[in-house]
Amino acid sequence: EPKQPVNLISHWEGKQRKANLFLAIPYNIPNGCAAAYFPETNVLVPLESTAKISNTPTSKSIIITIEAA
């Protein structure tokens, strides 16, 4: 259902991080993908997971699940 309130949960090395109360809005992107704004979802990014060369957080490659809020 469009504009349903949801929570976003990231998963990395057995740890979960949660960003609460976002609105799910459908967009024409590939199945299995999600998009969100930063810094609002920075909490989902594990700081221990960094790119090899730049040493920046892997913000574009995190695994999440979405649950109803």
C-alpha positions as CSV (number, residue, x, y, z in Angstrom):
1,E,0.0,0.0,0.0
2,P,1.5,3.4,-1.0
3,K,2.7,5.7,1.8
4,Q,2.5,2.9,4.4
5,P,4.6,3.7,7.5
6,V,7.5,1.2,7.7
7,N,10.7,0.5,9.6
8,L,14.0,-0.2,7.8
9,I,16.3,-2.8,9.4
10,S,19.9,-3.4,8.2
11,H,21.7,-6.6,8.7
12,W,25.5,-7.0,8.9
13,E,27.6,-9.6,10.8
14,G,24.7,-10.6,12.9
15,K,23.9,-7.1,14.0
16,Q,20.7,-5.2,13.2
17,R,20.3,-1.4,13.0
18,K,16.9,0.2,12.7
19,A,15.5,3.4,11.2
20,N,11.8,3.9,12.2
21,L,8.8,5.5,10.7
22,F,9.6,6.0,7.0
23,L,6.9,6.1,4.3
24,A,7.0,3.4,1.7
25,I,6.5,5.1,-1.7
26,P,6.5,2.9,-4.9
27,Y,9.1,3.9,-7.6
28,N,10.1,2.2,-10.8
29,I,13.3,0.5,-9.6
30,P,14.4,-3.1,-9.8
31,N,12.7,-5.7,-7.6
32,G,14.7,-6.3,-4.4
33,C,16.1,-2.8,-4.3
34,A,15.3,0.2,-2.1
35,A,16.3,3.8,-2.0
36,A,16.4,6.2,0.9
37,Y,17.8,9.6,1.8
38,F,20.9,10.3,3.9
39,P,21.6,11.4,6.5
40,E,18.1,10.2,7.7
41,T,19.2,6.5,7.1
42,N,22.8,6.8,8.2
43,V,21.9,4.7,11.3
44,L,21.5,1.7,8.9
45,V,25.1,1.9,7.7
46,P,27.7,-0.2,9.6
47,L,30.8,1.9,10.1
48,E,32.9,-1.2,10.3
49,S,32.0,-2.0,6.6
50,T,34.1,0.2,4.4
51,A,35.3,0.3,0.8
52,K,38.8,-1.1,0.3
53,I,40.4,1.8,-1.5
54,S,38.5,4.9,-0.3
55,N,37.8,3.6,3.3
56,T,34.3,5.2,3.1
57,P,31.2,3.4,4.6
58,T,29.5,1.0,2.2
59,S,26.2,3.1,2.2
60,K,25.1,1.8,-1.3
61,S,25.6,-1.9,-0.5
62,I,23.7,-2.6,2.7
63,I,21.1,-5.4,3.1
64,I,17.8,-4.4,4.7
65,T,14.4,-5.7,5.5
66,I,11.3,-3.7,5.6
67,E,8.6,-4.2,8.2
68,A,5.3,-2.4,8.9
69,A,5.6,0.3,11.5
